[in-house]
Amino acid sequence: MILANAFVRAFALASGDRRIVNVSSGAAVQPIPGAGVYNVAKAGLEMLVRQAADELGPAGIRANAVRPGLVPSDASKMLNETDEI
């Protein structure tokens, strides 16, 4: 949010494409057992992006979030071993 505000202040009067892109997760809409804080943070991020899009869109600033999907890593290994997701 702090970076988005700084971006808007710095580029409010600039011309050309102005975009804010955030990285979200499927956890924003599908809870992961034991990852409540992460789930809530991603859901909050997506609402912040939607609000920013509504408020900044008329000024020509686009705000979006992308959900890249599960990336294989040590941290996500346990997710691949459960049927709950």
Rosetta blueprint (number, residue, H / E / L):
1 M L
2 I H
3 L H
4 A H
5 N H
6 A H
7 F H
8 V H
9 R H
10 A H
11 F H
12 A L
13 L L
14 A L
15 S L
16 G L
17 D L
18 R E
19 R E
20 I E
21 V E
22 N E
23 V E
24 S L
25 S L
26 G H
27 A H
28 A H
29 V L
30 Q L
31 P L
32 I L
33 P L
34 G L
35 A L
36 G H
37 V H
38 Y H
39 N H
40 V H
41 A H
42 K H
43 A H
44 G H
45 L H
46 E H
47 M H
48 L H
49 V H
50 R H
51 Q H
52 A H
53 A H
54 D H
55 E H
56 L H
57 G H
58 P H
59 A H
60 G L
61 I E
62 R E
63 A E
64 N E
65 A E
66 V E
67 R L
68 P L
69 G L
70 L L
71 V L
72 P L
73 S L
74 D L
75 A L
76 S L
77 K H
78 M H
79 L H
80 N H
81 E L
82 T L
83 D L
84 E L
85 I L
